[in-house]
Amino acid sequence: MLGHTVRYPLTLESRSTSMLLVSWKEKMQPPAAPVPIHSVSLYHSEMKAYAALSVDSTHSNHYRFTALESCSSYAACVEMAGSHSLTCLSTITDPEVPRHFQVTLWNSSSVTVSWDCPDNRKFSFFLVTVLYLNGTNHVLEERFFRHTLDTFVFSQSDLPPCSRVKFGLQTVCQAGMEARHSRMVLINGNTVHSEIENLWQTSSGPDNYTLSWVVRNTSSISVFRIYHQGVLHYTTLLTSHTVASLLPCSQYSARVEALCGDSVVMSSKTVRARTGPRGVSELRYRPEDSTALWIGGTGQGVAFQYQLSYDNGSTIQQGRLMEPLLRLPGLIEGTHYALDVWEECDGEWSADPALVCFDGVNVSVNALVLPVASTLRPNEDRALAFVVPWLMVLDPKTEPWAELKRIYEKLLEELLKEYPIKTRVELVAFKELEGESKTKITFQGFDASITDADLPLPPGEQLDHIQSLQPPNITVKDGIIYWDDPDECATPDLNRCDANSLCVNTLNSYTCVCQHGFYDVGPAFVPPPTPASHPVCYEKGMFTQCLDRSMAGGIAKAFLIGYFGGDVTVVLNEGRCTMEESETLYHFRVLRKPSQCGTIRLVNRTHIEFRNTLTVTLSRERTITRRDLKVIWKCIYPRNYVRNTQINVDMEWITSHSVVEYNSSHELGLAMTMYSDDSFSYGYRDSIALHLSDVLFFEVALLTNNTFASEVLLEVISCWATESPDPQDETKGFFLLNGCPVDSTFHWLSVNGVSQRSRFSIHMFTMPKELPIYMHCLARICSHDEDCTTNCTTQRLSKRSTARWDPYIKVAVVVSAGPLMVTPEAAPGTKLSNLDNSQLFTVPDGWKEPAFTKEDNPKGLLEESSFATLFPKYREAYLKECWPLVQKALGDSHIKATLDLIEGSITVCTTKKTFDPYAVVRARDFIKLLARSVPFEQAVRILEDDMACDITKIGTLVRTRERFVKRRQRLIGPKGSTLKALELLTNCYIMVQGNTVSALGPFNGLKEVRKVVLDTMKNIHPIYNIKTLMIKRELSKDPELRLQSWEKFLPNFRHKNLTKRKEPKKKTTKKEYTPFPPQQPESQIDKELATGEFFLRESVKKRKKMEEIKVKQAEALTKRQEERNRAFIPPKEKPVMKKTNKAPSEAKIDIEAIKAKVRKAKTKKLGAPSVNPVPQTTPAYDKKKKNKG
């Protein structure tokens, strides 16, 4: 204990709205001293003034002040006997609970609540808590609002759609630093309107049941989901539904969910529903052996009630059977009988009875069994019966009833074991005797040597045999066996059956049988239970044993088989350990080592939790399964218990929290936390790996636990490191000793000993054994008048001390934290659990991640996921043409695709066969690419594992349409050359369509494509990026340059601005400066005065103006006429030049030559011979005529 004061503290033990209970510690009195009398007084504090309310005296060490006002400040003072001093405590009473808290207005987006003020109108403010709930009423989010207005109305608006909220209200009373809250009043905000108020089964049939439910307001409900046995069965908008195609006399679990919107569950209720019996059919009487037969249902809980009566209605016999067969021996020959038989389920649900009328035939039991007649006594025509002196209140459908039946059959067979014929006993019925606390049990004996038929044995001979044995406590009277045995089960002192088992009386003893739903787990217990004959009954056979060095658990096989309806397969911790199987149990026993069997370990500041998970599924023989089961066993140990028992636990983060007693009435805590930086915002909570160059920041703080300990201070005396969690480890490395640093890297970040916390830092280091390092600090608590600072006059050591050191000089509080790993290979801040040798190697070339197969996820997906996208009208024809190919491609991944031509949308969703959870994401990208005009042959590549896609929207990157079109065309290039170059360099398919650019290829290539597209839209020509990509491709081929920086090889293109400004077309010369202002322009009056128009009359001015107008009109008319006539003026035509030979005679006509030719012609006609004879030429046509001739 640390402390320095001698004052006797006054403690507030409890309080309420009208009461304060205070206590104090009395000073030790001598034995002979008189009884001390303490004086107590109460003062009311208001407006910084104290008014005395009451003064009293008491002999005890506590006092209760009553009849106080709520939310009021009081000062309780005590003057203890012999102290001559007054000790006071200032506090406040609790506020009153708000009254009439209710919802006054609500709609889909807001809720308004109101309440009444407390009667004394004393409060500081009201705290309104808004709770957002899910469909199972679990709180998803809490929001707090401080209401200080005088109007006691609060509105919560802007609620999200389909939200469920509850409101909580508290009155808060605050005085200084102390605040008190009243009890919270909770009301439903809008949950009651959408909640399923009642769910029940209205009717049932042999193969169906009908559910009905009530919802106060269905306006916020979009649909109701009906689940049968945990599987979605149907969705409806009605408030009733019938589930059909079921088995008769069966019990099922049904759940109804109310949904808002698409999938927001507003409310959910579950009910146990059951089907009715099928009924009795083909009821008939067989006179050969006097037996009634019928056809009925089978299964657990199915039984038959019968009633045999005469024609007049008087009942002869009635009872309950488990088989569709009733033997009726000893009937009166020729008498008319009526037999009613009806089927029931678990004694509750009955079908309509079936009736058969017949004439009785006197066939005895002996006649049915033995062909040889014998002399029978009067009672031999009935089955055997024995009476026990106790009642048996058991349900025939349960396991205890079957066990009881087996026990009694075994006892009766033991009585008949010396009978000449080997006997098999079968119990027929149990019946309570009216007016007596006794039970009549009817049974029949059969020949056990005959296995293919039930051959009854004569009951008379069996009775004679039992009577001849003269067993104790058994008498035979009037053909009935009486079992006179004390009822051990009636007195708890005579039996040792636990609460989960039933006591069953046996001959001269008793036995314990597990109740229905409970199973014996004693064979799997360690150590075995005592006595071993008594069962250890656990519900569902599920038990957990948390021992010092091991954990055990199990579950009943019968429960799992009944739950699933067939043989099951069990897997413990993903198959890392084998589940042991006995006749009745699946059980396991493992050591507390997570590495042994995959046990999950969770750790907090105070406890360690070990968790083992059992996965139960139907066997592979069953093709259709609808539900799986997971069973989790937990063992939680305190951390100090784990350390004290020296269990070998994997390395966990340890943060010690030391508690010291201060002033004998308050507890103070000390804690040390290590941080990653000097902001002290992120504290280490897990095993961490650090570099030697890292700096570790420490904070040792005093936790006052809301006490009045503001006067005390904290001083850190010494700090050291060990290679084990034990602060007393043999080897220590000190970096702070006796308040002074002994390491050159140690730095104080706060002054030590002047506040309730100390902060410092130190560089990381290693220890000799290179094991995980644990940090420890020794600290003490000082009073306000004590000097806690240390004057370090000695020079600090340059190296850490790793010598062996004796225990501490004086006892104080030690706080610890760790472990820390110092590994040069690990990156700073890397967790040990994530550190792997594979991080030291690069991915080899050509490595490809293995494909995701069915074996990786054999159970498929839990929920259905879907995506939809719209497509333009012009893509409709192409999509219709290639849609069979799309369905075939998605069918390989078990993805369902839907094409809606009316809405213009494509939808993809998972199915029950889908095993790859990422397949639906690939399908989503597939349909997006198809909608963006990507051909099917290219878009289908997105379904491959190493393919990705990117759609870049470029329509909004450029303001003007002209620039956008120009830059988009620049990206495509002449005849698509730029786009083709990008495809070759990035190994991507690129499609420019409209306002988007779709790319398909590897991830690294998509990043380059996006960069080129965005740069092009920013007016950077793609040729620059293409040159860079070409250089990178060549550099990647060189193995020596692949791991180096490429900055020095890549070109550095800069955007050049034109420094020379263009000269404008029109140059303006600057006017010369003159101090005189420019000349004033002439006004209209000055102009009229100059021309003399000012002095003309108005009529003359108008006439002159009209003349000017007419002149202008005439000129305009002339211009228009000229423009009209201009269309009729023929254009000037070029002269046509005939093509002639190039002979010089064609250029100029020779008249003399012509005259010469004329003269020659004249002489020819006169018959004169020519001067220059010319050889005669024959025309072509003359030659043709000659040839013809």
TAJO-V53785 format. One line per field, one symbol per residue. burial: 1 if it has 16 or more other ideal C-beta (glycine too) atoms within 10 Angstrom, else 0. A space follows every 10 residues. Layout:
burial: ???
This chain:
burial: 0100000111 0000101001 1111000000 0000010101 1111100001 0000000000 0010100101 1111111111 1000001011 1111111100 1010010000 1010101100 0111111101 1110100000 0000000000 0101010010 0111111111 1110100001 0100100111 1111110010 1001010111 1010100001 1101111100 0000000010 1010010111 0101111111 0001011110 1011111111 0010100001 1101011000 1111111100 0000000000 1001011110 1000001111 1111110010 1011010101 1011111010 0000010001 1101111111 1101011111 1011101100 0110110010 1011101101 1000000110 1011111000 0000111111 1110010000 0001000010 1110101110 0000101001 1111101001 1111100111 1111000000 0001111101 1110100000 1111111011 0001000101 0110001010 0001111111 0111001010 0010000101 1101111100 0000000000 1010101010 0100000010 0111110101 0110110101 1111110001 0001001111 1000111111 1111000010 0111111111 1111101000 1111111011 1110010000 0110011111 1111101000 0111111111 1100000100 0000000001 0000000000 0111111111 1100010001 0100100000 0000000000 0000000000 1000101010 1000100010 0110010011 0011111010 0001011111 0001110011 0111111111 1111010111 1110001111 1101001100 0001001101 1110000110 1110110111 1100001111 1000110110 0110011001 0100110110 0000000000 0000000000 0000000000 0000000000 0000000000 0000000000 0000000000 0000000000 0000000000 0000000000 0000000000 0000000000 0000000000 0000000000 0000000000 000000000
